């Protein structure tokens, strides 16, 4: 697995998911953490109303960026307003790498 910095990972996120984030309410939130002792990257992406897209093409770009095929995801979300869903947040966390990578 290629060694990367948090800034490099954030730049990759912007490049891969930027086309989806055109409107202010559509902005993708991201959080990136790295656990050096286990070699695991946790990349959380979310949006209001619906989760950002997670296609094979996007996963392949992440895999190529890190030079690994060790990627899994956990999807999550919580609703907002009962009539319009304002304030909701839906997303996923990519778990990349591990000790054996």
N, C-alpha and C positions, 0 to 999 in steps of 0.2 A: 504494500500500500504506500502511495506517495505521501510524504510529509507535507502538510499544508498549515497555513496560519488561519486564524479566525477571519482576518481581513480578506484573504483569498477565498475562503468559503462564502463569505457574505457577497463578494463580487460575483461568484459563480451563481448564487441564488438570484441575484439581480438579473443576470444574463438569461438564465433558464426560465424564470417565472415573470420577467418584466412585461411581456405582451399581455398578460392577464390583468395587470394592475393599472388600468387607464383612468378610472374614475376615483374620486376621493373616497367614496364609501366602499370601493372595491380594493383598496390598498391591502397588500399582503403584509402581514406582520411576520417577522422572523426572529428566532432566538437560536443562537448557536453556542453549544458548549462542547468542550473536549475534555475527556478524562484520560490524561496521559498514562496513568498506571495501567489501565486496561486497553488503551489504544482505541477508544470508542468515541465517535462523533455523534452528538445528538443535535439534529437539525429540525426545529419545530417551525411549521408554516401554518398560518391561519388567516381567515378572512371573515367578515361579517356576512351573514346570509347563506354562504356555502363554502366548503373547503376549496382551497386552490386545486387546480388540476394535478393529477398524478398519473401520467401516461407512461407507457413503456419507453417512449422516446426521452422523456424527462429523467426517468430512472437510469437509462443508459448513459445520459450525459453526466449524471452524478457518479455512476460507476466508473466511467472513463476518467473523470476529473480526479477521483481518488485512486484509480487503478486497482479496483477491487470488485468482487462480485458479492461481497458480504454486506448486503443491505436488507433491512427489514423495516416494516412500518407499523405504527400504532395510530389508529384513527380515533378522534375524539371530537366532542362538541358540546355546546350548551346553548339552548334557545334564549331568545330575548323577549321582547314584548309579545304578549299573547295574541295580539291582533295583527302585528306587522313584522315581528321578529327583529325589530331594531335593537341593537345592542348584543345580538347573538355573536357567537364565535365558533367556527367549525374549522377543523384542521387535521393535521397529522404530524407525527414525529418520525423522521427517518433515523434509523440507528445504523451507523456505518462503521465497519471494521470490527476489530476485536483482538484479543491476545494472539490468536493464531494467524493473524494477517500480517 
